[in-house]
Amino acid sequence: MNRIAQIMDDKAVLNGRLEKALTRLPPLASLYSRLYLGVVEREVKLAAIGDGDVVANIGCGAVPFTAIYLARLTGAKVIALDKDKKAAECARNYVEAGGLADTIRVVWGDGVQASECESATAWIVALQAAPKNAILKHFLKSAPQGARIVFREPRPVFAGQYDQLPCSARPQSVTNHNMVAFNRSVLFTQGI
């Protein structure tokens, strides 16, 4: 394994452990998640997500703050998906403890082949989700006409630490963020 891949793996493990620990400390988890409220607000606007949508959140993590903000901001039903079985279990418990199990369904699975996402009208893909190109191909193959997908893309300085879409993938629209590891979210629409 090369050095960059090892750093990426180490960072993902550390971040995953932090989020899993935060699920046992809801006030700290809430504070941690506030950093992302503006990001989710801009992504909701970018993808025009509303209460009639079903949103798939790919890479929800143990503290599924994006899924929670999506549900609260839009009234949409949310499918929160993570390929880390323990993270999905923690996220499910966190959602249930927060009284959101009627709105957010947490699923253990992979965004590249998850059939649960195929009926979703909007997808939000986390920065650490991978492989992004395969997730985009799955979306284009299986999502309904007019469905939208948003990817968080790393800042250029972090491009070697996170998977990203190929340069040939041309989004319909972009929104910018002022986050440390990522500075934009890009939108694709099925059939456009």
Secondary structure as UniProt FT lines:
FT   HELIX           3..22
FT   TURN            23..24
FT   HELIX           26..34
FT   TURN            35..36
FT   HELIX           37..47
FT   TURN            51..52
FT   STRAND          54..58
FT   HELIX           65..74
FT   STRAND          77..82
FT   HELIX           85..97
FT   TURN            98..99
FT   TURN            101..103
FT   STRAND          104..108
FT   TURN            111..113
FT   HELIX           115..117
FT   TURN            118..119
FT   STRAND          122..125
FT   TURN            127..128
FT   HELIX           132..142
FT   TURN            145..146
FT   STRAND          148..154
FT   HELIX           156..158
FT   TURN            159..161
FT   TURN            167..168
FT   STRAND          173..176
FT   STRAND          182..189
FT   TURN            190..191
//
